[in-house]
Amino acid sequence: MTFPNAVYYSSENEWDFWKDKTNEPLGIDSKTFKEPLDGVINFLKDGEEIIPNLIVKFEFGHTPGLINLILKSEGKRIWFMGDLVNSDLQFENPQWSFYTDNNEEKAIRARKNAFDDLSQSNTIIANSNFIEEAFGYLKKEGEGKFKFERYTK
């Protein structure tokens, strides 16, 4: 194991999905990833605070146990989205799914719920899928449509 003193976290749904060997062709290899972590994974609960002010938010759909993280400080929030959004086109069209969504219906519902919350608050979005626009805000642009606005200082 590369980091033997690290603490490892997952949702139980995610862990169970990837432990199922029939899902290996989707990308996670048992020998290099799952077996070394078996028995040391800590399962998270929705709403759990991992460390002070870092909260777990389940957004199942893209994968069976997708986790987002929300960091709170001084009345502000930053929402680390994970793979909730795979393309910036999904901000304007949250009902659009990609072949990588494990459960299309849940993924769409998760995006819509998250977008409603994010558009009503002054929450910074952090999305690792967008290099040029990794940080920004979400603004409501009509019924069921949202616009990502790049974060500028």
MOURGI-V478277 format. One record per backbone hydrogen bond with DSSP energy under -0.5 kcal/mol. CO is the residue of the C=O (numbers start at 0). NH is the residue of the N-H. Records with the same first field share a line. If there is no record, write none. Layout:
CO: NH  NH
This chain:
1: 3
2: 5
5: 7
7: 41
9: 43
10: 14
11: 15
12: 16
13: 17
14: 18
15: 19
16: 19
18: 20
19: 22
20: 23
22: 25
23: 26
26: 28
28: 32  33
29: 34
32: 36
33: 37
34: 37
36: 39  40
39: 7
40: 42
41: 9
43: 11
44: 47
47: 49  55
50: 53
52: 54  71
53: 49  50
54: 69
55: 46
56: 67
58: 61
60: 102
61: 101
62: 60  65
65: 58
67: 56
68: 79
69: 54  71
70: 77
72: 75
75: 72
76: 123
77: 70  79
78: 80  125
79: 68
80: 83
86: 89
87: 90  91
88: 92
90: 145
92: 95
97: 100
99: 101
102: 106
103: 107
104: 108
105: 109
106: 110
107: 111
108: 112
109: 113
110: 114
111: 115
112: 116
113: 117
114: 118
115: 119
116: 119
117: 120  122
120: 122
121: 76
123: 78
124: 135
125: 80
126: 129
128: 130
130: 133
133: 126
134: 150
135: 124
136: 148
138: 146
141: 144
143: 93
144: 140
146: 138  148
147: 149
148: 136
